[in-house]
Amino acid sequence: MGPERKLYQKVKRNFTKFSLIRLENSSLLGTPDLLVCNDSGTFFTLELKTTKANKIRFSPHQIAFHDQHPKNTFILVQALGPGTIKLFEGRFIHELVREGFKFHGACSLELDACRLYLSKLGA
């Protein structure tokens, strides 16, 4: 099982009150990994990324998606060494490309805090 699949399993175990729809889409390149509905009924997308170092890899299609959809899109990134998880708003895609995991614009740190942050959307 690859690292992003493991991250998905971790999200699935911890976001039990959310409806998670895994998007396996090869026809619409750049579409985020998950369509999520929180317990308040608010929909958002979640792109899952892992990194071994600072650099976070995004395809041009993923960058274009977040440029075109700056609201209610999020990127959840896990640094594989220490296991640190950060949540970023999709509108910061260019900062993440430039600065990587060290970018200081995270909404939340660690999975429980990320879940809490996302549960408050639309509330």
C-alpha distance (Angstrom), angle and dihedral (degrees) to the residues before:
residue distance angle dihedral
M1 . . .
G2 3.82 . .
P3 3.81 124.1 .
E4 3.81 95.8 -104.5
R5 3.81 90.4 50.0
K6 3.82 88.8 51.8
L7 3.80 89.5 50.1
Y8 3.82 89.3 51.4
Q9 3.82 90.1 51.8
K10 3.82 89.4 51.1
V11 3.81 91.1 50.1
K12 3.81 91.1 46.9
R13 3.83 91.6 52.6
N14 3.82 93.5 47.6
F15 3.81 102.9 38.0
T16 3.81 94.8 59.2
K17 3.82 95.8 143.7
F18 3.81 91.3 54.3
S19 3.78 127.9 82.1
L20 3.82 106.0 -124.2
I21 3.78 119.2 -164.9
R22 3.80 113.5 -172.3
L23 3.80 109.8 -143.2
E24 3.79 111.9 -148.3
N25 3.77 98.3 179.0
S26 3.78 124.6 161.0
S27 3.81 94.9 164.8
L28 3.81 96.8 59.1
L29 3.78 103.2 46.7
G30 3.80 115.7 -155.3
T31 3.81 95.3 30.1
P32 3.83 109.4 144.4
D33 3.80 120.9 -107.5
L34 3.79 97.6 -112.3
L35 3.77 139.7 34.2
V36 3.79 105.3 -157.2
C37 3.79 134.8 -169.4
N38 3.80 114.0 -165.3
D39 3.79 126.1 -148.7
S40 3.85 89.9 -90.6
G41 3.82 90.6 59.1
T42 3.81 95.1 -107.9
F43 3.80 117.6 142.2
F44 3.79 124.3 -144.7
T45 3.78 138.9 153.7
L46 3.77 126.6 -114.6
E47 3.79 124.6 -158.7
L48 3.82 113.0 -161.1
K49 3.80 118.8 -147.5
T50 3.77 135.6 171.0
T51 3.77 128.5 -165.3
K52 3.79 134.8 -169.2
A53 3.79 92.2 -160.5
N54 3.79 134.6 8.8
K55 3.82 98.8 -67.6
I56 3.81 117.7 93.4
R57 3.80 114.8 -158.6
F58 3.79 119.3 -136.8
S59 3.78 128.1 173.1
P60 3.81 118.1 -129.0
H61 3.82 86.8 -111.3
Q62 3.80 91.8 55.7
I63 3.80 90.5 49.9
A64 3.81 90.6 49.1
F65 3.82 91.3 49.6
H66 3.81 92.3 55.0
D67 3.82 91.4 43.9
Q68 3.80 89.8 54.5
H69 3.83 94.8 41.3
P70 3.82 108.1 38.1
K71 3.83 96.3 158.4
N72 3.80 127.8 73.1
T73 3.79 92.0 4.0
F74 3.79 119.9 119.4
I75 3.78 139.3 -177.9
L76 3.80 119.1 -147.3
V77 3.81 111.8 -161.8
Q78 3.79 128.6 -172.5
A79 3.81 122.6 -163.9
L80 3.79 102.6 -142.3
G81 3.80 99.6 -148.8
P82 3.80 101.2 55.6
G83 3.81 93.9 16.8
T84 3.80 92.4 -127.0
I85 3.81 114.1 162.7
K86 3.80 125.8 -155.1
L87 3.80 130.9 -176.4
F88 3.81 119.6 -146.6
E89 3.78 132.5 -177.1
G90 3.80 111.6 -113.0
R91 3.81 90.8 -122.7
F92 3.81 87.6 73.5
I93 3.81 93.6 62.2
H94 3.83 93.8 118.4
E95 3.80 92.3 50.1
L96 3.81 89.0 51.1
V97 3.81 90.7 50.4
R98 3.82 90.5 49.7
E99 3.81 102.1 37.4
G100 3.80 103.0 22.0
F101 3.79 124.2 -161.2
K102 3.83 90.8 -17.6
F103 3.83 90.8 67.9
H104 3.81 106.6 124.1
G105 3.82 97.5 -146.5
A106 3.81 98.2 93.6
C107 3.82 117.4 142.7
S108 3.78 91.3 -152.2
L109 3.78 142.9 1.2
E110 3.81 124.5 -138.9
L111 3.78 126.6 15.4
D112 3.82 100.2 -87.6
A113 3.81 92.1 51.5
C114 3.81 90.3 46.5
R115 3.81 90.8 52.1
L116 3.81 90.8 49.2
Y117 3.81 91.8 48.6
L118 3.82 92.1 50.1
S119 3.80 92.7 45.4
K120 3.81 89.6 60.1
L121 3.82 94.0 56.7
G122 3.79 109.1 116.2
A123 3.80 93.5 4.6
